[in-house]
Amino acid sequence: MIWYPYAQMKTLDPPIKLSRAEGVHLYTEDGLDLIDSVSSWWSVIHGYNHPEMNAAISGQLEKFAHVMLGGITHEPVQRLSAKLEEWLPGDLNYCFFSDSGSVAVEVALKMALQFNTNRGSERDTVLALEHAYHGDTFKAMEVGDDEDYHFAFGSSNEKKKGVIHIPTELPALEKAFADCGERLTCFIVEPLLQGAGGHEDVRCVIPPKSPSAL
Ligand SMILES: Cc1ncc(COP(=O)(O)O)c(C=O)c1O
């Protein structure tokens, strides 16, 4: 039995059964050609069955599929890290690899908290935006503010004591820094727009460095 995500098992429509995928197309066993306009929730942004990516993946599989980075390194991870470093702004030169968006959020929050703990600071609060979505692991749910996804796990402010949610507006941001800037460990923002919350105006809060960043 497969438990499908974001669906009520009792009322679930039978899922579409695929046989192959190419570019933006998903082909079903019974001959339908569908266009996947969400790229498998944004994780296949270069399209399915991309020849260059397939070749890179198979080439790497011939050597090894995965090794831990605990005490070990290798050329592909060093190359990827160097490439990301070129794109990242300012002195954001360190890459910590994790396996999903939610875990990346957990890691980033842990780093921010530990940075402050190491400095002996009392900072204990995360600043976040109303209607934000940061993933489905527990800390990610706490910094998120999306009832639809997380109501069953206690989304009331009572249960989110270490997080302050503010509206997506510059005055609210300035007020939060003025009122409780000394308590903040970090400010977490979705990149470019608030997807699940449907707010585009995040761009007003953090202007991109250059038009190409969009
Ligand atoms: C902004 C944002 N953060 C975190 C996540 C969680 O990522 P994942 O589903 O890979 O855990 C998502 C997923 O849609 C997201 O849109």
The ligand as an ORCA input file, in Angstrom:
! r2SCAN-3c Opt
* xyz 0 1
  C      10.203     27.446      0.121
  C      10.232     25.993      0.476
  N      10.984     25.593      1.524
  C      11.038     24.282      1.882
  C      10.338     23.318      1.161
  C      10.400     21.872      1.592
  O      11.107     21.138      0.659
  P      11.013     19.534      0.617
  O       9.645     19.212      0.096
  O      12.105     19.150     -0.347
  O      11.256     19.017      1.992
  C       9.559     23.691      0.061
  C       8.802     22.675     -0.687
  O       7.983     22.978     -1.510
  C       9.491     25.069     -0.295
  O       8.740     25.483     -1.314
*
